[in-house]
């Protein structure tokens, strides 16, 4: 399968996903959770995304793979509205988010949980206060005792129930990611965006985070987009992969399709990923 | 006595300017550096991702605090200036507090107190706005945080002095 064939196939699939007929939408369980079409984004004249299209259905997990600096994190920030695209459309449950005000975007943001690459915990708040933050500002009708129960429940879900009073600086990188994940789940989102969930972690901690994400996906049945350059992690948590290179989709499909691709970039990416995995295991 | 009063007035004027430069330095740099640090560590993005407006939560509250606190700080500074003025006067030439206050307030009018005090709310607005703007648009790592803090201090000090010149002129026109 050549790159052109794959890209054409991908675009047809995405277009079908974006412009589904009413009966297809009904069959699929409603509008796709995330539908991105022909997305362009540049920074200071440097093109980062060059017409990306993708679609994530409800309860589906898609991994976005690619080398560093290829626009993976930018794609996630565009989906949640932290950045504005130069052109193209992003639809969340059928609603186009381009040009929405910050307050209106906030309403849509309640349906999306985001785990940042460095966890981005509020360093002046404790672990418990970090997880409680979205609840305090978005669920004001909730009593403080209900909120603290919910915080305990969320921290227990990620295996951090004993660390409620600790400051983020007093816990490890892996634990910070777990707390970040608990905070992302606080508002019971329909869509979960994970930016390099295993980056910077040792293989054991990375495996634990992968298991945790799988467990949460099975329990909450959310649509998830996982950005990673770790092929091993992507294979573990996502059924569907999208490979980016220089702002373009090079390949979209299952892990098996990726493995059997004859594209030179795909083969080089696979070879390098396997070498990295072997090196990690040796270390 | 006349010479002594002029000396006090000059000292009070210097203290007055120093106070705002200290506030723009301390509060401006503090706000600028804090928000810049939050920006580069993606904490502001995390607030936005939690469906909370970071401009309302972080910037509006700090600007409002600056607007409210500077007039109060001015009143506190005025009180300290009177108290230390009386102490220094008494050390040079003993004078009762009643006499000092009566003589100090003999020519004072309403326009001498309220407009200059409320004028400082504008300084608070300038310090808060510049520091929040510099902090929330920071780029880069530690270097960006340093630049945001420095720009907050330099720009807010400069704009406070310019605003003071304009506001003094306005007060003189409105309260001749």
Interface residues (C-beta under 8 A of the other chain):
Chain A: X77 X80 X81 X82 X102 X103 X106 X107 X109 X110 X112 X114 X116 X117 X118 X120 X121 X122 X123 X133 X134 X137 X138 X183 X186 X187
Chain B: X38 X41 X42 X43 X45 X46 X47 X48 X49 X50 X51 X52 X53 X55 X57
